[in-house]
């Protein structure tokens, strides 16, 4: 049920083009607010490389507390290549939030919008509409900041646990069921390297156990290398994929490339009670302040947030608003929007205006 007051959204604009793409996303949310019978309260807070330069921390405690209290978290993009921790890793509050809130399910949709170019021949005819679910707290990323480097070698440890994997697979099967109910491709594919590593054999074994509990969902199993080859040949054959953290990190960039690039790719990191929504792209300091940043991924991430809030609170109008935003984005591109990365001249304001007019 809808919270008694406005839905409280923590807004972390971040670095580089983060604030530039955040503004249109908030404008879009304000546009659908009244018609959907929703009410938003946005509270902005600092996080990222800029804050680290100024204070020595990536996020103040006040930002973490805000995120704990908010109904959802919207994040622009954080980090700058030139700003790093003493161990030479980049400032990444988005990863810190995953661990702090145990956001184990990284959801990366990849839908080719009509009119957007894809490197895959026939993609415009066949259509690409898939979701990659990346485990976000374990795998190789469990070793973040804990690797051991000596003069002769370096070691990182991959971790896969039953507790997290079972929750991940339960989430994945639920998503596959929801997609099937909406008439979208819903075959659930487990992507691993079970033929070589015991950890991935363990991962697949737990997937098989979950599949027995969901006999109505069609399932497949693929090794990650074979999966990559198939994605660049027949991406329309995929519905939902679930995989380990590092594999998911790589494959989600691949799937973004299939639908026009990072500027078109939204994402979410979801846990049992909290979630962060952000575009897949980085802070792009090379185009910062030039009005060229494509806000589409950020706008679609906001739509994902509405869909999640609808599921969490049982707000049907929020799910309908999410669908309206997706349709408006489609209409904007059908109407001739062409961002700079596609060789066009539609800047941040142009894309936002077209989407809002379509709404």
C-alpha positions in Angstrom: 0.0 0.0 0.0 1.0 3.6 -0.7 3.0 5.2 2.2 0.9 7.7 4.1 3.1 10.6 2.9 5.0 11.2 -0.3 7.4 8.6 -1.6 10.8 9.7 -0.3 13.5 9.4 -2.9 17.2 9.9 -2.0 18.9 11.6 -5.0 22.6 11.2 -5.4 23.6 13.1 -8.6 27.3 12.1 -8.3 30.1 13.3 -10.6 30.7 14.3 -14.2 27.5 14.0 -16.2 25.6 12.5 -13.2 23.9 15.8 -12.3 23.2 16.5 -15.9 21.2 13.3 -16.5 19.6 13.4 -13.1 17.7 16.6 -13.8 15.7 15.3 -16.8 14.9 12.1 -14.8 13.4 14.1 -12.0 11.5 16.3 -14.5 10.0 13.1 -16.0 9.0 11.8 -12.6 7.3 15.1 -11.8 5.5 14.9 -15.1 3.9 11.5 -14.3 3.4 12.3 -10.6 -0.1 13.8 -10.8 -1.6 11.6 -13.4 -0.5 8.5 -11.6 -1.8 9.8 -8.2 1.7 9.7 -6.8 3.6 12.1 -4.6 7.4 12.3 -4.5 9.8 14.0 -2.1 13.3 14.3 -3.5 16.2 14.8 -1.1 19.6 15.4 -2.7 22.8 14.3 -1.1 26.5 14.2 -1.9 28.5 11.1 -2.9 31.4 10.5 -5.3 34.8 11.6 -6.3 34.1 15.3 -5.9 33.1 14.7 -2.3 36.1 12.5 -1.7 38.4 15.3 -3.0 36.8 17.8 -0.6 36.5 15.6 2.5 38.5 12.4 2.1 35.4 10.2 2.1 33.2 9.0 -0.8 30.0 9.5 1.2 29.2 11.3 4.4 27.3 9.5 7.1 24.4 11.8 6.4 24.1 10.4 2.9 24.1 6.8 4.2 21.4 7.7 6.8 19.3 9.4 4.1 19.5 6.3 1.9 18.5 4.1 4.9 15.4 6.2 5.5 14.3 6.7 1.9 11.9 4.6 0.0 14.3 4.3 -3.0 17.6 5.6 -4.1 18.3 7.4 -7.5 22.0 7.7 -8.4 23.4 9.6 -11.4 27.0 8.4 -11.9 29.9 8.4 -9.5 33.7 8.4 -9.8 36.3 10.1 -11.9 39.3 8.3 -13.6 41.7 10.9 -12.2 40.5 10.5 -8.6 41.5 7.3 -6.8 42.0 5.8 -3.4 45.6 5.2 -2.2 45.4 1.6 -3.6 44.7 3.1 -7.1 41.1 1.9 -7.2 38.4 4.4 -8.3 35.9 6.1 -6.0 32.7 4.0 -6.2 29.9 4.8 -3.7 27.6 2.7 -5.9 29.5 -0.4 -5.0 29.7 0.6 -1.3 25.9 0.9 -1.3 25.6 -2.6 -2.7 27.5 -4.0 0.2 26.0 -1.7 2.9 22.4 -2.6 1.9 23.1 -6.2 0.7 21.8 -5.4 -2.8 22.5 -8.8 -4.2 20.5 -8.6 -7.5 22.0 -6.4 -10.1 19.2 -6.0 -12.8 20.4 -4.9 -16.2 17.6 -4.7 -18.9 18.6 -4.5 -22.5 15.7 -3.6 -24.8 16.4 -2.2 -28.3 14.2 0.8 -28.8 12.9 1.1 -32.4 15.0 3.6 -34.3 18.1 3.1 -32.2 21.0 1.5 -34.1 22.4 -1.9 -33.1 25.5 -3.6 -34.4 23.6 -6.8 -34.8 22.2 -7.4 -38.3 18.5 -8.0 -38.2 18.1 -6.8 -34.6 15.7 -4.1 -35.7 13.5 -6.9 -37.2 13.8 -9.5 -34.6 13.9 -7.2 -31.6 16.1 -7.5 -28.4 14.4 -7.6 -25.1 16.3 -9.3 -22.3 17.3 -8.8 -18.7 20.6 -9.8 -17.2 20.6 -10.4 -13.5 24.1 -10.0 -12.0 24.8 -11.2 -8.4 26.2 -8.0 -7.0 27.9 -8.7 -3.6 29.9 -11.9 -4.0 31.8 -13.6 -6.8 35.1 -11.9 -7.5 33.8 -8.6 -6.1 33.8 -10.2 -2.6 37.5 -9.8 -2.8 37.4 -6.0 -3.4 40.0 -4.3 -1.3 41.1 -7.7 0.1 43.4 -9.0 -2.6 46.9 -10.0 -1.8 49.8 -8.8 -3.9 53.4 -10.0 -3.4 56.5 -9.4 -5.5 55.8 -12.6 -7.5 52.0 -12.9 -7.7 48.6 -11.5 -6.9 45.6 -13.3 -5.6 41.9 -12.5 -5.4 39.2 -14.9 -4.0 35.9 -15.8 -5.6 33.1 -16.4 -3.1 29.7 -18.0 -3.8 27.4 -18.7 -0.9 24.2 -20.7 -0.6 22.3 -17.9 1.3 22.9 -15.3 -1.4 22.6 -17.6 -4.4 19.2 -18.9 -3.2 17.9 -15.4 -2.8 19.3 -14.5 -6.2 17.6 -17.4 -7.9 14.3 -16.8 -6.1 14.4 -13.2 -7.4 15.3 -14.4 -10.9 12.5 -16.9 -11.2 10.0 -14.2 -9.9 11.2 -11.8 -12.6 10.9 -14.5 -15.3 7.3 -15.2 -14.1 6.4 -11.5 -14.2 7.8 -11.1 -17.7 5.9 -14.1 -18.9 2.7 -12.6 -17.5 3.4 -9.5 -19.5 3.9 -11.4 -22.7 7.7 -10.9 -22.8 10.5 -13.5 -23.4 10.9 -15.3 -20.1 13.2 -18.3 -20.5 15.7 -18.2 -17.6 19.3 -19.0 -18.4 21.9 -19.8 -15.8 25.3 -18.5 -17.0 28.4 -20.0 -15.4 31.6 -21.9 -15.8 30.5 -25.1 -14.1 32.6 -27.3 -16.4 35.9 -25.9 -14.9 35.3 -24.5 -11.4 33.8 -26.1 -8.4 32.3 -22.8 -7.3 30.3 -22.5 -10.5 29.3 -26.2 -10.3 27.9 -25.3 -6.8 26.2 -22.2 -8.3 24.5 -24.3 -11.0 23.5 -27.0 -8.6 21.6 -24.4 -6.5 20.0 -23.1 -9.7 18.8 -26.6 -10.6 17.3 -26.9 -7.1 15.4 -23.6 -7.6 14.2 -24.7 -11.0 12.5 -27.7 -9.4 10.6 -25.3 -7.3 9.5 -23.3 -10.4 8.5 -26.0 -12.9 6.4 -23.5 -14.9 9.5 -21.4 -15.9 11.5 -22.7 -18.9 15.2 -22.8 -18.0 18.5 -23.2 -19.8 22.2 -23.5 -18.8 25.1 -21.9 -20.6 28.8 -21.5 -20.1 29.8 -17.9 -20.1 32.0 -18.1 -23.2 29.3 -19.8 -25.2 26.8 -17.3 -23.9 28.9 -14.3 -25.1 29.2 -15.9 -28.6 25.4 -16.4 -28.8 24.6 -12.9 -27.5 26.4 -11.3 -30.4 24.7 -13.6 -33.0 21.1 -14.1 -31.7 20.4 -11.8 -28.7 16.7 -12.0 -29.4 16.8 -15.7 -28.3 17.4 -14.6 -24.7 14.8 -13.6 -22.0 16.3 -13.6 -18.5 19.9 -14.5 -17.6 21.4 -14.9 -14.1 25.1 -15.1 -13.4 28.0 -14.3 -11.1 29.2 -10.8 -10.3 32.2 -10.5 -12.6 30.6 -12.4 -15.5 27.6 -10.1 -15.1 29.8 -7.0 -15.1 31.2 -8.0 -18.5 28.1 -9.4 -20.1 26.0 -6.4 -19.1 28.3 -4.1 -21.0 28.0 -6.4 -24.0 24.2 -6.4 -23.9 24.3 -2.5 -23.5 26.4 -2.4 -26.7 23.7 -4.4 -28.5 21.0 -1.8 -27.8 22.9 1.4 -28.7 25.4 1.7 -25.8 25.6 2.8 -22.2 23.5 5.8 -22.8 20.5 3.6 -23.4 21.1 1.1 -20.6 19.3 1.5 -17.2 20.0 -0.6 -14.2 19.1 -1.4 -10.6 20.7 -3.0 -7.6 18.1 -4.7 -5.5 18.0 -6.3 -2.1 15.3 -7.6 0.2 14.1 -4.2 1.3 16.1 -1.4 -0.5 17.2 -0.7 -4.0 19.4 1.7 -6.0 18.6 2.8 -9.5 21.2 4.2 -11.9 22.2 4.3 -15.5 24.9 1.8 -16.6 27.1 4.5 -17.9 29.9 6.3 -16.1 30.6 9.9 -15.4 32.0 10.8 -18.9 34.2 13.7 -17.8 35.1 14.3 -21.4 31.6 15.6 -22.3 30.8 17.1 -18.8 29.1 20.5 -19.0 28.6 20.4 -22.8 25.0 19.4 -22.9 25.7 16.3 -24.9 25.0 13.6 -22.3 22.2 11.2 -23.2 19.7 11.0 -20.3 17.8 8.1 -21.7 19.4 5.5 -19.4 18.8 7.6 -16.3 15.1 8.2 -17.3 14.6 4.5 -17.9 16.3 3.8 -14.5 13.7 6.1 -12.9 11.0 4.0 -14.6 12.5 0.9 -13.2 12.3 2.5 -9.7 8.6 3.1 -10.2 8.1 -0.5 -11.2 10.0 -1.7 -8.1 8.0 0.7 -5.8 4.8 -0.6 -7.4 5.8 -4.2 -6.5 7.0 -3.2 -3.0 4.0 -1.2 -2.0 1.3 -2.6 -4.2 0.9 0.7 -6.1 -0.6 -0.3 -9.5 -0.5 3.3 -10.7 3.3 3.4 -10.2 3.7 0.4 -12.5 1.5 2.0 -15.1 3.6 5.2 -14.8 6.7 3.2 -15.5 5.1 1.8 -18.6 4.1 5.3 -19.7 7.7 6.5 -19.4 9.0 3.5 -21.5 6.4 4.3 -24.2 7.3 8.0 -24.1 10.9 7.1 -24.7 10.0 4.9 -27.6 7.9 7.7 -29.1 10.7 10.2 -28.6 13.1 8.1 -30.6 10.4 7.3 -33.2 9.9 11.0 -33.6 13.5 11.6 -34.6 15.6 12.0 -31.4 19.2 11.1 -32.2 21.8 11.6 -29.5 25.4 12.5 -30.2 26.7 9.0 -29.8 24.6 8.0 -32.8 26.0 10.8 -34.9 23.0 13.0 -34.2 22.6 16.4 -32.6 20.1 15.7 -29.8 21.6 16.9 -26.6 20.4 16.3 -23.0 17.7 19.0 -23.1 16.5 17.8 -26.5 16.0 14.2 -25.4 14.4 15.2 -22.2 12.0 17.6 -24.0 11.0 15.0 -26.5 10.2 12.4 -23.8 8.2 14.9 -21.7 6.2 16.0 -24.7 5.5 12.4 -25.5 4.2 12.0 -21.9 
